[in-house]
């Protein structure tokens, strides 16, 4: 057997193992699938609007790329470190919403979203009275410090417009 033949069989074996692993993972019942690290259960609209407060809502889907995960992580870090007293008191919160779920699809219209993004929304008496899309988060995914500064700055500005 030549080295080339051995390499061919090793690669075919590796591909075969990957295909089997993927098939096993995808055929598991939904309740048994592992959740990606750092993702809480999807928040419902009722839970978001349950208090008078400002909510940073990261609208996402089932599949999440590395940029999606980075935006959520850095945004959460910016909000928690930049506004610790407001977060502790519940005046500011961050929530994750899966817009692929039928019950959350209305958010794309409510917040005029052409795609997944981070939105700041102020809630009063159970309704969003104003909001701001932070679409620039996608341009800043390669620079975490700039992304954190952008989120913090936009939230400070949003709070100041009350």
Wavefront OBJ file of the C-alpha trace (Angstrom):
o trace
v 0.000 0.000 0.000
v 1.365 3.389 -0.948
v 1.385 6.420 1.292
v -1.150 8.046 -1.010
v -3.526 5.114 -0.645
v -3.205 5.141 3.144
v -3.905 8.874 3.232
v -6.957 8.398 0.999
v -8.428 5.751 3.340
v -7.711 7.838 6.435
v -9.473 10.842 4.914
v -12.444 8.739 3.824
v -12.666 7.297 7.332
v -12.576 10.763 8.865
v -15.309 12.016 6.532
v -17.407 8.950 7.338
v -17.088 9.531 11.087
v -18.046 13.200 10.644
v -21.140 12.284 8.620
v -22.258 9.756 11.240
v -21.685 12.220 14.080
v -23.667 14.914 12.278
v -26.520 12.499 11.565
v -26.695 11.373 15.195
v -26.674 14.976 16.414
v -29.391 16.143 14.023
v -31.749 13.237 14.754
v -31.758 13.753 18.522
v -35.079 15.052 19.900
v -35.038 18.845 20.301
v -35.135 18.669 24.097
v -31.960 16.593 24.155
v -29.892 18.860 21.907
v -27.148 20.759 23.637
v -27.643 24.515 23.770
v -24.707 26.643 22.652
v -22.747 28.141 25.522
v -24.014 31.468 26.752
v -27.510 31.183 25.310
v -30.431 31.427 27.638
v -33.847 30.180 26.663
v -35.546 32.457 24.182
v -37.315 35.286 25.913
v -40.973 35.866 25.222
v -42.367 39.268 24.299
v -44.527 39.169 27.443
v -41.466 38.781 29.680
v -39.645 41.628 27.943
v -42.584 44.024 28.288
v -43.445 43.027 31.860
v -41.657 46.032 33.410
v -41.077 49.697 32.624
v -37.450 49.629 31.553
v -34.965 49.791 28.729
v -34.169 46.456 27.113
v -31.340 45.652 24.753
v -32.847 42.884 22.652
v -30.565 40.768 20.539
v -32.663 39.222 17.793
v -31.139 35.984 16.627
v -32.108 32.672 15.109
v -31.484 28.990 15.711
v -28.171 28.900 13.834
v -25.581 31.351 15.106
v -22.266 32.231 13.496
v -19.193 33.373 15.419
v -20.113 37.017 14.728
v -23.595 36.466 16.203
v -22.129 34.946 19.347
v -19.549 37.750 19.633
v -22.199 40.462 19.270
v -24.277 38.930 22.042
v -21.297 38.345 24.363
v -19.693 41.773 23.901
v -23.044 43.607 24.080
v -23.959 41.826 27.304
v -20.518 42.602 28.735
v -20.816 46.288 27.726
v -24.230 46.641 29.335
v -23.397 44.756 32.530
v -20.064 46.543 33.087
v -21.195 49.968 31.886
v -24.513 50.108 33.762
v -24.164 47.763 36.763
v -26.599 49.599 39.082
v -29.274 49.841 36.377
v -28.879 46.162 35.486
v -29.039 45.139 39.170
v -32.212 47.167 39.712
v -33.836 45.885 36.516
v -34.053 49.343 34.905
v -31.873 48.017 32.070
v -31.900 44.445 30.828
v -30.591 42.423 27.920
v -32.649 39.699 26.340
v -32.173 37.227 23.516
v -35.113 36.590 21.161
v -35.235 33.941 18.465
v -37.115 35.598 15.597
v -37.407 32.291 13.760
v -40.058 31.161 16.228
v -43.587 31.939 14.993
v -44.553 33.723 18.211
v -41.619 36.131 17.800
v -41.897 36.827 14.058
v -43.876 40.039 14.671
v -40.723 41.694 16.037
v -39.324 42.087 12.517
v -42.273 44.377 11.744
v -42.518 45.994 15.192
v -38.864 47.046 15.155
v -38.566 47.508 11.372
v -35.741 44.980 11.185
v -34.451 43.889 7.798
v -32.208 41.307 9.514
v -30.998 40.062 12.887
v -29.618 42.843 15.013
v -29.383 44.454 18.441
v -32.235 46.805 19.317
v -32.608 49.172 22.269
v -36.248 49.535 23.292
v -37.931 51.504 26.048
v -41.005 49.842 27.519
v -43.777 51.635 29.411
v -46.990 49.951 30.530
v -46.190 46.831 28.531
v -45.520 48.582 25.210
v -42.379 49.632 23.381
v -42.670 53.411 23.202
v -39.444 53.964 21.262
v -36.569 51.955 19.891
v -33.240 52.227 18.110
v -31.534 49.619 15.950
v -27.814 49.193 16.508
v -26.999 47.889 13.030
v -23.380 49.021 13.217
v -22.684 46.038 15.523
v -22.110 43.944 12.389
v -19.360 46.277 11.171
v -17.543 46.072 14.510
v -17.435 42.316 15.136
v -13.690 42.183 14.438
v -12.927 44.906 17.016
v -14.409 43.979 20.395
v -13.299 47.198 22.108
v -14.940 49.313 19.397
v -18.088 47.148 19.572
v -18.263 47.490 23.357
v -17.731 51.258 23.105
v -20.420 51.548 20.421
v -23.016 49.620 22.462
v -22.217 51.566 25.633
v -22.306 54.917 23.815
v -25.579 54.210 22.012
v -27.192 53.052 25.269
v -25.999 56.193 27.112
v -27.433 58.318 24.313
v -30.692 56.341 24.316
v -31.059 56.809 28.087
v -30.392 60.535 27.715
v -33.287 60.957 25.269
v -35.942 60.154 27.861
l 1 2 3 4 5 6 7 8 9 10 11 12 13 14 15 16 17 18 19 20 21 22 23 24 25 26 27 28 29 30 31 32 33 34 35 36 37 38 39 40 41 42 43 44 45 46 47 48 49 50 51 52 53 54 55 56 57 58 59 60 61 62 63 64 65 66 67 68 69 70 71 72 73 74 75 76 77 78 79 80 81 82 83 84 85 86 87 88 89 90 91 92 93 94 95 96 97 98 99 100 101 102 103 104 105 106 107 108 109 110 111 112 113 114 115 116 117 118 119 120 121 122 123 124 125 126 127 128 129 130 131 132 133 134 135 136 137 138 139 140 141 142 143 144 145 146 147 148 149 150 151 152 153 154 155 156 157 158 159 160 161 162
